[in-house]
């Protein structure tokens, strides 16, 4: 979520909690990135580092990847 007047995207604790549900549930992210986000060789990269392979670090970019995949 972007907070009005906050400048760059700001992720709230509620955003994080909802994202956790998507990651572990309907998003099926953990299938390729593992339970701790460390990645699964040949399937999905480590999500814990600052390197972005698809898109950038904006909330909009992450949301697009979750919705549409890569």
mmCIF file of the N, C-alpha and C atoms, coordinates in Angstrom:
data_MODEL
# 
_entry.id   MODEL 
# 
loop_
_atom_site.group_PDB 
_atom_site.id 
_atom_site.type_symbol 
_atom_site.label_atom_id 
_atom_site.label_alt_id 
_atom_site.label_comp_id 
_atom_site.label_asym_id 
_atom_site.label_entity_id 
_atom_site.label_seq_id 
_atom_site.pdbx_PDB_ins_code 
_atom_site.Cartn_x 
_atom_site.Cartn_y 
_atom_site.Cartn_z 
_atom_site.occupancy 
_atom_site.B_iso_or_equiv 
_atom_site.pdbx_formal_charge 
_atom_site.auth_seq_id 
_atom_site.auth_comp_id 
_atom_site.auth_asym_id 
_atom_site.auth_atom_id 
_atom_site.pdbx_PDB_model_num 
ATOM 1   N N  . UNK A 1 1  ? 0.851  -1.177  0.000   1.00 0.00 ? 1  UNK A N  1 
ATOM 2   C CA . UNK A 1 1  ? 0.000  0.000   0.000   1.00 0.00 ? 1  UNK A CA 1 
ATOM 3   C C  . UNK A 1 1  ? 0.884  1.222   0.000   1.00 0.00 ? 1  UNK A C  1 
ATOM 4   N N  . UNK A 1 2  ? 0.436  2.246   -0.660  1.00 0.00 ? 2  UNK A N  1 
ATOM 5   C CA . UNK A 1 2  ? 1.163  3.499   -0.653  1.00 0.00 ? 2  UNK A CA 1 
ATOM 6   C C  . UNK A 1 2  ? 0.403  4.458   0.229   1.00 0.00 ? 2  UNK A C  1 
ATOM 7   N N  . UNK A 1 3  ? 1.060  5.005   1.219   1.00 0.00 ? 3  UNK A N  1 
ATOM 8   C CA . UNK A 1 3  ? 0.431  5.967   2.108   1.00 0.00 ? 3  UNK A CA 1 
ATOM 9   C C  . UNK A 1 3  ? 0.545  7.348   1.494   1.00 0.00 ? 3  UNK A C  1 
ATOM 10  N N  . UNK A 1 4  ? -0.539 8.103   1.491   1.00 0.00 ? 4  UNK A N  1 
ATOM 11  C CA . UNK A 1 4  ? -0.547 9.434   0.908   1.00 0.00 ? 4  UNK A CA 1 
ATOM 12  C C  . UNK A 1 4  ? 0.518  10.306  1.558   1.00 0.00 ? 4  UNK A C  1 
ATOM 13  N N  . UNK A 1 5  ? 1.329  10.931  0.736   1.00 0.00 ? 5  UNK A N  1 
ATOM 14  C CA . UNK A 1 5  ? 2.349  11.838  1.242   1.00 0.00 ? 5  UNK A CA 1 
ATOM 15  C C  . UNK A 1 5  ? 3.568  11.150  1.821   1.00 0.00 ? 5  UNK A C  1 
ATOM 16  N N  . UNK A 1 6  ? 3.638  9.839   1.741   1.00 0.00 ? 6  UNK A N  1 
ATOM 17  C CA . UNK A 1 6  ? 4.743  9.115   2.353   1.00 0.00 ? 6  UNK A CA 1 
ATOM 18  C C  . UNK A 1 6  ? 5.940  8.971   1.422   1.00 0.00 ? 6  UNK A C  1 
ATOM 19  N N  . UNK A 1 7  ? 5.814  9.449   0.189   1.00 0.00 ? 7  UNK A N  1 
ATOM 20  C CA . UNK A 1 7  ? 6.926  9.304   -0.750  1.00 0.00 ? 7  UNK A CA 1 
ATOM 21  C C  . UNK A 1 7  ? 6.903  7.921   -1.365  1.00 0.00 ? 7  UNK A C  1 
ATOM 22  N N  . UNK A 1 8  ? 7.981  7.163   -1.209  1.00 0.00 ? 8  UNK A N  1 
ATOM 23  C CA . UNK A 1 8  ? 8.017  5.823   -1.811  1.00 0.00 ? 8  UNK A CA 1 
ATOM 24  C C  . UNK A 1 8  ? 7.005  4.887   -1.157  1.00 0.00 ? 8  UNK A C  1 
ATOM 25  N N  . UNK A 1 9  ? 6.816  3.737   -1.775  1.00 0.00 ? 9  UNK A N  1 
ATOM 26  C CA . UNK A 1 9  ? 5.889  2.753   -1.234  1.00 0.00 ? 9  UNK A CA 1 
ATOM 27  C C  . UNK A 1 9  ? 6.248  2.410   0.204   1.00 0.00 ? 9  UNK A C  1 
ATOM 28  N N  . UNK A 1 10 ? 5.240  2.345   1.044   1.00 0.00 ? 10 UNK A N  1 
ATOM 29  C CA . UNK A 1 10 ? 5.408  1.979   2.449   1.00 0.00 ? 10 UNK A CA 1 
ATOM 30  C C  . UNK A 1 10 ? 4.564  0.743   2.690   1.00 0.00 ? 10 UNK A C  1 
ATOM 31  N N  . UNK A 1 11 ? 5.170  -0.300  3.210   1.00 0.00 ? 11 UNK A N  1 
ATOM 32  C CA . UNK A 1 11 ? 4.458  -1.541  3.500   1.00 0.00 ? 11 UNK A CA 1 
ATOM 33  C C  . UNK A 1 11 ? 4.130  -1.562  4.983   1.00 0.00 ? 11 UNK A C  1 
ATOM 34  N N  . UNK A 1 12 ? 2.860  -1.711  5.289   1.00 0.00 ? 12 UNK A N  1 
ATOM 35  C CA . UNK A 1 12 ? 2.408  -1.709  6.672   1.00 0.00 ? 12 UNK A CA 1 
ATOM 36  C C  . UNK A 1 12 ? 2.455  -3.126  7.249   1.00 0.00 ? 12 UNK A C  1 
ATOM 37  N N  . UNK A 1 13 ? 2.360  -3.259  8.565   1.00 0.00 ? 13 UNK A N  1 
ATOM 38  C CA . UNK A 1 13 ? 2.295  -4.596  9.165   1.00 0.00 ? 13 UNK A CA 1 
ATOM 39  C C  . UNK A 1 13 ? 1.108  -5.412  8.633   1.00 0.00 ? 13 UNK A C  1 
ATOM 40  N N  . UNK A 1 14 ? -0.015 -4.756  8.365   1.00 0.00 ? 14 UNK A N  1 
ATOM 41  C CA . UNK A 1 14 ? -1.163 -5.469  7.809   1.00 0.00 ? 14 UNK A CA 1 
ATOM 42  C C  . UNK A 1 14 ? -0.835 -5.985  6.410   1.00 0.00 ? 14 UNK A C  1 
ATOM 43  N N  . UNK A 1 15 ? -0.163 -5.162  5.593   1.00 0.00 ? 15 UNK A N  1 
ATOM 44  C CA . UNK A 1 15 ? 0.256  -5.615  4.262   1.00 0.00 ? 15 UNK A CA 1 
ATOM 45  C C  . UNK A 1 15 ? 1.110  -6.872  4.385   1.00 0.00 ? 15 UNK A C  1 
ATOM 46  N N  . UNK A 1 16 ? 2.032  -6.864  5.330   1.00 0.00 ? 16 UNK A N  1 
ATOM 47  C CA . UNK A 1 16 ? 2.921  -8.016  5.519   1.00 0.00 ? 16 UNK A CA 1 
ATOM 48  C C  . UNK A 1 16 ? 2.144  -9.255  5.933   1.00 0.00 ? 16 UNK A C  1 
ATOM 49  N N  . UNK A 1 17 ? 1.201  -9.093  6.826   1.00 0.00 ? 17 UNK A N  1 
ATOM 50  C CA . UNK A 1 17 ? 0.397  -10.237 7.273   1.00 0.00 ? 17 UNK A CA 1 
ATOM 51  C C  . UNK A 1 17 ? -0.438 -10.795 6.121   1.00 0.00 ? 17 UNK A C  1 
ATOM 52  N N  . UNK A 1 18 ? -1.041 -9.920  5.339   1.00 0.00 ? 18 UNK A N  1 
ATOM 53  C CA . UNK A 1 18 ? -1.827 -10.383 4.195   1.00 0.00 ? 18 UNK A CA 1 
ATOM 54  C C  . UNK A 1 18 ? -0.924 -11.050 3.162   1.00 0.00 ? 18 UNK A C  1 
ATOM 55  N N  . UNK A 1 19 ? 0.250  -10.487 2.951   1.00 0.00 ? 19 UNK A N  1 
ATOM 56  C CA . UNK A 1 19 ? 1.204  -11.062 2.009   1.00 0.00 ? 19 UNK A CA 1 
ATOM 57  C C  . UNK A 1 19 ? 1.666  -12.443 2.435   1.00 0.00 ? 19 UNK A C  1 
ATOM 58  N N  . UNK A 1 20 ? 1.839  -12.638 3.727   1.00 0.00 ? 20 UNK A N  1 
ATOM 59  C CA . UNK A 1 20 ? 2.226  -13.954 4.248   1.00 0.00 ? 20 UNK A CA 1 
ATOM 60  C C  . UNK A 1 20 ? 1.177  -14.999 3.883   1.00 0.00 ? 20 UNK A C  1 
ATOM 61  N N  . UNK A 1 21 ? -0.100 -14.598 3.983   1.00 0.00 ? 21 UNK A N  1 
ATOM 62  C CA . UNK A 1 21 ? -1.180 -15.513 3.609   1.00 0.00 ? 21 UNK A CA 1 
ATOM 63  C C  . UNK A 1 21 ? -1.146 -15.861 2.128   1.00 0.00 ? 21 UNK A C  1 
ATOM 64  N N  . UNK A 1 22 ? -0.849 -14.875 1.294   1.00 0.00 ? 22 UNK A N  1 
ATOM 65  C CA . UNK A 1 22 ? -0.748 -15.126 -0.146  1.00 0.00 ? 22 UNK A CA 1 
ATOM 66  C C  . UNK A 1 22 ? 0.460  -16.016 -0.425  1.00 0.00 ? 22 UNK A C  1 
ATOM 67  N N  . UNK A 1 23 ? 1.609  -15.688 0.197   1.00 0.00 ? 23 UNK A N  1 
ATOM 68  C CA . UNK A 1 23 ? 2.846  -16.441 -0.024  1.00 0.00 ? 23 UNK A CA 1 
ATOM 69  C C  . UNK A 1 23 ? 2.674  -17.913 0.307   1.00 0.00 ? 23 UNK A C  1 
ATOM 70  N N  . UNK A 1 24 ? 2.046  -18.186 1.430   1.00 0.00 ? 24 UNK A N  1 
ATOM 71  C CA . UNK A 1 24 ? 1.891  -19.560 1.891   1.00 0.00 ? 24 UNK A CA 1 
ATOM 72  C C  . UNK A 1 24 ? 0.615  -20.230 1.390   1.00 0.00 ? 24 UNK A C  1 
ATOM 73  N N  . UNK A 1 25 ? -0.275 -19.448 0.774   1.00 0.00 ? 25 UNK A N  1 
ATOM 74  C CA . UNK A 1 25 ? -1.568 -19.992 0.350   1.00 0.00 ? 25 UNK A CA 1 
ATOM 75  C C  . UNK A 1 25 ? -1.783 -19.876 -1.142  1.00 0.00 ? 25 UNK A C  1 
ATOM 76  N N  . UNK A 1 26 ? -2.749 -19.035 -1.502  1.00 0.00 ? 26 UNK A N  1 
ATOM 77  C CA . UNK A 1 26 ? -3.197 -18.983 -2.895  1.00 0.00 ? 26 UNK A CA 1 
ATOM 78  C C  . UNK A 1 26 ? -2.128 -18.567 -3.892  1.00 0.00 ? 26 UNK A C  1 
ATOM 79  N N  . UNK A 1 27 ? -1.095 -17.853 -3.449  1.00 0.00 ? 27 UNK A N  1 
ATOM 80  C CA . UNK A 1 27 ? -0.036 -17.448 -4.359  1.00 0.00 ? 27 UNK A CA 1 
ATOM 81  C C  . UNK A 1 27 ? 0.914  -18.574 -4.728  1.00 0.00 ? 27 UNK A C  1 
ATOM 82  N N  . UNK A 1 28 ? 0.926  -19.618 -3.920  1.00 0.00 ? 28 UNK A N  1 
ATOM 83  C CA . UNK A 1 28 ? 1.794  -20.789 -4.142  1.00 0.00 ? 28 UNK A CA 1 
ATOM 84  C C  . UNK A 1 28 ? 3.269  -20.418 -4.267  1.00 0.00 ? 28 UNK A C  1 
ATOM 85  N N  . UNK A 1 29 ? 3.654  -19.267 -3.731  1.00 0.00 ? 29 UNK A N  1 
ATOM 86  C CA . UNK A 1 29 ? 5.033  -18.778 -3.838  1.00 0.00 ? 29 UNK A CA 1 
ATOM 87  C C  . UNK A 1 29 ? 6.019  -19.733 -3.172  1.00 0.00 ? 29 UNK A C  1 
ATOM 88  N N  . UNK A 1 30 ? 5.614  -20.285 -2.051  1.00 0.00 ? 30 UNK A N  1 
ATOM 89  C CA . UNK A 1 30 ? 6.538  -21.116 -1.295  1.00 0.00 ? 30 UNK A CA 1 
ATOM 90  C C  . UNK A 1 30 ? 6.907  -22.393 -2.028  1.00 0.00 ? 30 UNK A C  1 
ATOM 91  N N  . UNK A 1 31 ? 6.147  -22.759 -3.042  1.00 0.00 ? 31 UNK A N  1 
ATOM 92  C CA . UNK A 1 31 ? 6.496  -23.939 -3.839  1.00 0.00 ? 31 UNK A CA 1 
ATOM 93  C C  . UNK A 1 31 ? 7.855  -23.786 -4.513  1.00 0.00 ? 31 UNK A C  1 
ATOM 94  N N  . UNK A 1 32 ? 8.170  -22.593 -4.970  1.00 0.00 ? 32 UNK A N  1 
ATOM 95  C CA . UNK A 1 32 ? 9.433  -22.349 -5.680  1.00 0.00 ? 32 UNK A CA 1 
ATOM 96  C C  . UNK A 1 32 ? 10.464 -21.585 -4.862  1.00 0.00 ? 32 UNK A C  1 
ATOM 97  N N  . UNK A 1 33 ? 9.983  -20.821 -3.872  1.00 0.00 ? 33 UNK A N  1 
ATOM 98  C CA . UNK A 1 33 ? 10.903 -20.000 -3.085  1.00 0.00 ? 33 UNK A CA 1 
ATOM 99  C C  . UNK A 1 33 ? 11.167 -20.568 -1.699  1.00 0.00 ? 33 UNK A C  1 
ATOM 100 N N  . UNK A 1 34 ? 10.492 -21.659 -1.336  1.00 0.00 ? 34 UNK A N  1 
ATOM 101 C CA . UNK A 1 34 ? 10.701 -22.288 -0.038  1.00 0.00 ? 34 UNK A CA 1 
ATOM 102 C C  . UNK A 1 34 ? 10.000 -21.559 1.091   1.00 0.00 ? 34 UNK A C  1 
ATOM 103 N N  . UNK A 1 35 ? 9.852  -22.241 2.205   1.00 0.00 ? 35 UNK A N  1 
ATOM 104 C CA . UNK A 1 35 ? 9.139  -21.693 3.359   1.00 0.00 ? 35 UNK A CA 1 
ATOM 105 C C  . UNK A 1 35 ? 9.803  -20.455 3.934   1.00 0.00 ? 35 UNK A C  1 
ATOM 106 N N  . UNK A 1 36 ? 11.122 -20.370 3.827   1.00 0.00 ? 36 UNK A N  1 
ATOM 107 C CA . UNK A 1 36 ? 11.853 -19.223 4.379   1.00 0.00 ? 36 UNK A CA 1 
ATOM 108 C C  . UNK A 1 36 ? 12.292 -18.241 3.296   1.00 0.00 ? 36 UNK A C  1 
ATOM 109 N N  . UNK A 1 37 ? 11.866 -18.452 2.044   1.00 0.00 ? 37 UNK A N  1 
ATOM 110 C CA . UNK A 1 37 ? 12.217 -17.542 0.967   1.00 0.00 ? 37 UNK A CA 1 
ATOM 111 C C  . UNK A 1 37 ? 13.639 -17.680 0.461   1.00 0.00 ? 37 UNK A C  1 
ATOM 112 N N  . UNK A 1 38 ? 14.297 -18.795 0.790   1.00 0.00 ? 38 UNK A N  1 
ATOM 113 C CA . UNK A 1 38 ? 15.704 -18.984 0.391   1.00 0.00 ? 38 UNK A CA 1 
ATOM 114 C C  . UNK A 1 38 ? 15.841 -19.471 -1.047  1.00 0.00 ? 38 UNK A C  1 
ATOM 115 N N  . UNK A 1 39 ? 14.723 -19.827 -1.687  1.00 0.00 ? 39 UNK A N  1 
ATOM 116 C CA . UNK A 1 39 ? 14.761 -20.301 -3.058  1.00 0.00 ? 39 UNK A CA 1 
ATOM 117 C C  . UNK A 1 39 ? 14.947 -21.800 -3.130  1.00 0.00 ? 39 UNK A C  1 
ATOM 118 N N  . UNK A 1 40 ? 14.510 -22.342 -4.252  1.00 0.00 ? 40 UNK A N  1 
ATOM 119 C CA . UNK A 1 40 ? 14.669 -23.761 -4.541  1.00 0.00 ? 40 UNK A CA 1 
ATOM 120 C C  . UNK A 1 40 ? 15.435 -23.839 -5.859  1.00 0.00 ? 40 UNK A C  1 
ATOM 121 N N  . UNK A 1 41 ? 16.632 -24.431 -5.848  1.00 0.00 ? 41 UNK A N  1 
ATOM 122 C CA . UNK A 1 41 ? 17.437 -24.484 -7.070  1.00 0.00 ? 41 UNK A CA 1 
ATOM 123 C C  . UNK A 1 41 ? 16.649 -24.999 -8.268  1.00 0.00 ? 41 UNK A C  1 
ATOM 124 N N  . UNK A 1 42 ? 16.737 -24.270 -9.369  1.00 0.00 ? 42 UNK A N  1 
ATOM 125 C CA . UNK A 1 42 ? 16.053 -24.641 -10.590 1.00 0.00 ? 42 UNK A CA 1 
ATOM 126 C C  . UNK A 1 42 ? 14.592 -24.219 -10.656 1.00 0.00 ? 42 UNK A C  1 
ATOM 127 N N  . UNK A 1 43 ? 14.057 -23.719 -9.539  1.00 0.00 ? 43 UNK A N  1 
ATOM 128 C CA . UNK A 1 43 ? 12.652 -23.310 -9.515  1.00 0.00 ? 43 UNK A CA 1 
ATOM 129 C C  . UNK A 1 43 ? 12.471 -21.831 -9.235  1.00 0.00 ? 43 UNK A C  1 
ATOM 130 N N  . UNK A 1 44 ? 13.034 -21.343 -8.138  1.00 0.00 ? 44 UNK A N  1 
ATOM 131 C CA . UNK A 1 44 ? 12.833 -19.947 -7.760  1.00 0.00 ? 44 UNK A CA 1 
ATOM 132 C C  . UNK A 1 44 ? 14.019 -19.402 -7.001  1.00 0.00 ? 44 UNK A C  1 
ATOM 133 N N  . UNK A 1 45 ? 14.337 -18.124 -7.219  1.00 0.00 ? 45 UNK A N  1 
ATOM 134 C CA . UNK A 1 45 ? 15.495 -17.520 -6.561  1.00 0.00 ? 45 UNK A CA 1 
ATOM 135 C C  . UNK A 1 45 ? 15.235 -17.174 -5.093  1.00 0.00 ? 45 UNK A C  1 
ATOM 136 N N  . UNK A 1 46 ? 16.314 -16.881 -4.411  1.00 0.00 ? 46 UNK A N  1 
ATOM 137 C CA . UNK A 1 46 ? 16.287 -16.405 -3.025  1.00 0.00 ? 46 UNK A CA 1 
ATOM 138 C C  . UNK A 1 46 ? 15.598 -15.042 -3.010  1.00 0.00 ? 46 UNK A C  1 
ATOM 139 N N  . UNK A 1 47 ? 14.610 -14.881 -2.146  1.00 0.00 ? 47 UNK A N  1 
ATOM 140 C CA . UNK A 1 47 ? 13.892 -13.611 -2.040  1.00 0.00 ? 47 UNK A CA 1 
ATOM 141 C C  . UNK A 1 47 ? 14.448 -12.716 -0.936  1.00 0.00 ? 47 UNK A C  1 
ATOM 142 N N  . UNK A 1 48 ? 15.473 -13.177 -0.244  1.00 0.00 ? 48 UNK A N  1 
ATOM 143 C CA . UNK A 1 48 ? 15.974 -12.434 0.911   1.00 0.00 ? 48 UNK A CA 1 
ATOM 144 C C  . UNK A 1 48 ? 17.043 -11.408 0.570   1.00 0.00 ? 48 UNK A C  1 
ATOM 145 N N  . UNK A 1 49 ? 17.569 -11.445 -0.636  1.00 0.00 ? 49 UNK A N  1 
ATOM 146 C CA . UNK A 1 49 ? 18.623 -10.488 -0.971  1.00 0.00 ? 49 UNK A CA 1 
ATOM 147 C C  . UNK A 1 49 ? 18.031 -9.255  -1.666  1.00 0.00 ? 49 UNK A C  1 
ATOM 148 N N  . UNK A 1 50 ? 18.864 -8.316  -2.023  1.00 0.00 ? 50 UNK A N  1 
ATOM 149 C CA . UNK A 1 50 ? 18.412 -7.068  -2.638  1.00 0.00 ? 50 UNK A CA 1 
ATOM 150 C C  . UNK A 1 50 ? 18.398 -7.140  -4.164  1.00 0.00 ? 50 UNK A C  1 
ATOM 151 N N  . UNK A 1 51 ? 18.685 -8.284  -4.724  1.00 0.00 ? 51 UNK A N  1 
ATOM 152 C CA . UNK A 1 51 ? 18.751 -8.440  -6.169  1.00 0.00 ? 51 UNK A CA 1 
ATOM 153 C C  . UNK A 1 51 ? 17.368 -8.758  -6.735  1.00 0.00 ? 51 UNK A C  1 
ATOM 154 N N  . UNK A 1 52 ? 16.915 -7.971  -7.686  1.00 0.00 ? 52 UNK A N  1 
ATOM 155 C CA . UNK A 1 52 ? 15.615 -8.180  -8.313  1.00 0.00 ? 52 UNK A CA 1 
ATOM 156 C C  . UNK A 1 52 ? 15.837 -8.738  -9.703  1.00 0.00 ? 52 UNK A C  1 
ATOM 157 N N  . UNK A 1 53 ? 15.316 -9.914  -9.962  1.00 0.00 ? 53 UNK A N  1 
ATOM 158 C CA . UNK A 1 53 ? 15.470 -10.549 -11.267 1.00 0.00 ? 53 UNK A CA 1 
ATOM 159 C C  . UNK A 1 53 ? 14.331 -10.170 -12.208 1.00 0.00 ? 53 UNK A C  1 
ATOM 160 N N  . UNK A 1 54 ? 13.174 -9.871  -11.654 1.00 0.00 ? 54 UNK A N  1 
ATOM 161 C CA . UNK A 1 54 ? 12.006 -9.483  -12.433 1.00 0.00 ? 54 UNK A CA 1 
ATOM 162 C C  . UNK A 1 54 ? 11.405 -8.253  -11.764 1.00 0.00 ? 54 UNK A C  1 
ATOM 163 N N  . UNK A 1 55 ? 11.243 -7.169  -12.503 1.00 0.00 ? 55 UNK A N  1 
ATOM 164 C CA . UNK A 1 55 ? 10.654 -5.968  -11.928 1.00 0.00 ? 55 UNK A CA 1 
ATOM 165 C C  . UNK A 1 55 ? 11.622 -5.252  -11.015 1.00 0.00 ? 55 UNK A C  1 
ATOM 166 N N  . UNK A 1 56 ? 11.054 -4.529  -10.067 1.00 0.00 ? 56 UNK A N  1 
ATOM 167 C CA . UNK A 1 56 ? 11.870 -3.768  -9.114  1.00 0.00 ? 56 UNK A CA 1 
ATOM 168 C C  . UNK A 1 56 ? 11.262 -3.910  -7.718  1.00 0.00 ? 56 UNK A C  1 
ATOM 169 N N  . UNK A 1 57 ? 11.709 -3.131  -6.800  1.00 0.00 ? 57 UNK A N  1 
ATOM 170 C CA . UNK A 1 57 ? 11.291 -3.297  -5.412  1.00 0.00 ? 57 UNK A CA 1 
ATOM 171 C C  . UNK A 1 57 ? 9.997  -2.566  -5.060  1.00 0.00 ? 57 UNK A C  1 
ATOM 172 N N  . UNK A 1 58 ? 9.307  -1.997  -6.041  1.00 0.00 ? 58 UNK A N  1 
ATOM 173 C CA . UNK A 1 58 ? 8.070  -1.296  -5.718  1.00 0.00 ? 58 UNK A CA 1 
ATOM 174 C C  . UNK A 1 58 ? 6.959  -2.286  -5.392  1.00 0.00 ? 58 UNK A C  1 
ATOM 175 N N  . UNK A 1 59 ? 6.022  -1.829  -4.584  1.00 0.00 ? 59 UNK A N  1 
ATOM 176 C CA . UNK A 1 59 ? 4.883  -2.670  -4.237  1.00 0.00 ? 59 UNK A CA 1 
ATOM 177 C C  . UNK A 1 59 ? 4.114  -3.040  -5.500  1.00 0.00 ? 59 UNK A C  1 
ATOM 178 N N  . UNK A 1 60 ? 3.963  -2.110  -6.429  1.00 0.00 ? 60 UNK A N  1 
ATOM 179 C CA . UNK A 1 60 ? 3.236  -2.377  -7.671  1.00 0.00 ? 60 UNK A CA 1 
ATOM 180 C C  . UNK A 1 60 ? 3.904  -3.492  -8.467  1.00 0.00 ? 60 UNK A C  1 
ATOM 181 N N  . UNK A 1 61 ? 5.222  -3.472  -8.528  1.00 0.00 ? 61 UNK A N  1 
ATOM 182 C CA . UNK A 1 61 ? 5.954  -4.494  -9.280  1.00 0.00 ? 61 UNK A CA 1 
ATOM 183 C C  . UNK A 1 61 ? 5.813  -5.868  -8.628  1.00 0.00 ? 61 UNK A C  1 
ATOM 184 N N  . UNK A 1 62 ? 5.946  -5.915  -7.319  1.00 0.00 ? 62 UNK A N  1 
ATOM 185 C CA . UNK A 1 62 ? 5.801  -7.189  -6.599  1.00 0.00 ? 62 UNK A CA 1 
ATOM 186 C C  . UNK A 1 62 ? 4.367  -7.710  -6.767  1.00 0.00 ? 62 UNK A C  1 
ATOM 187 N N  . UNK A 1 63 ? 3.382  -6.834  -6.656  1.00 0.00 ? 63 UNK A N  1 
ATOM 188 C CA . UNK A 1 63 ? 1.989  -7.245  -6.807  1.00 0.00 ? 63 UNK A CA 1 
ATOM 189 C C  . UNK A 1 63 ? 1.744  -7.816  -8.209  1.00 0.00 ? 63 UNK A C  1 
ATOM 190 N N  . UNK A 1 64 ? 2.342  -7.211  -9.232  1.00 0.00 ? 64 UNK A N  1 
ATOM 191 C CA . UNK A 1 64 ? 2.167  -7.704  -10.591 1.00 0.00 ? 64 UNK A CA 1 
ATOM 192 C C  . UNK A 1 64 ? 2.740  -9.121  -10.722 1.00 0.00 ? 64 UNK A C  1 
ATOM 193 N N  . UNK A 1 65 ? 3.918  -9.348  -10.157 1.00 0.00 ? 65 UNK A N  1 
ATOM 194 C CA . UNK A 1 65 ? 4.531  -10.673 -10.241 1.00 0.00 ? 65 UNK A CA 1 
ATOM 195 C C  . UNK A 1 65 ? 3.685  -11.710 -9.501  1.00 0.00 ? 65 UNK A C  1 
ATOM 196 N N  . UNK A 1 66 ? 3.136  -11.337 -8.365  1.00 0.00 ? 66 UNK A N  1 
ATOM 197 C CA . UNK A 1 66 ? 2.291  -12.265 -7.612  1.00 0.00 ? 66 UNK A CA 1 
ATOM 198 C C  . UNK A 1 66 ? 1.016  -12.577 -8.406  1.00 0.00 ? 66 UNK A C  1 
ATOM 199 N N  . UNK A 1 67 ? 0.415  -11.555 -9.008  1.00 0.00 ? 67 UNK A N  1 
ATOM 200 C CA . UNK A 1 67 ? -0.811 -11.750 -9.793  1.00 0.00 ? 67 UNK A CA 1 
ATOM 201 C C  . UNK A 1 67 ? -0.571 -12.542 -11.077 1.00 0.00 ? 67 UNK A C  1 
ATOM 202 N N  . UNK A 1 68 ? 0.494  -12.186 -11.795 1.00 0.00 ? 68 UNK A N  1 
ATOM 203 C CA . UNK A 1 68 ? 0.698  -12.691 -13.150 1.00 0.00 ? 68 UNK A CA 1 
ATOM 204 C C  . UNK A 1 68 ? 1.784  -13.738 -13.267 1.00 0.00 ? 68 UNK A C  1 
ATOM 205 N N  . UNK A 1 69 ? 2.645  -13.850 -12.262 1.00 0.00 ? 69 UNK A N  1 
ATOM 206 C CA . UNK A 1 69 ? 3.780  -14.749 -12.349 1.00 0.00 ? 69 UNK A CA 1 
ATOM 207 C C  . UNK A 1 69 ? 4.890  -14.124 -13.176 1.00 0.00 ? 69 UNK A C  1 
ATOM 208 N N  . UNK A 1 70 ? 5.875  -14.927 -13.514 1.00 0.00 ? 70 UNK A N  1 
ATOM 209 C CA . UNK A 1 70 ? 6.997  -14.427 -14.315 1.00 0.00 ? 70 UNK A CA 1 
ATOM 210 C C  . UNK A 1 70 ? 7.059  -15.101 -15.653 1.00 0.00 ? 70 UNK A C  1 
# 
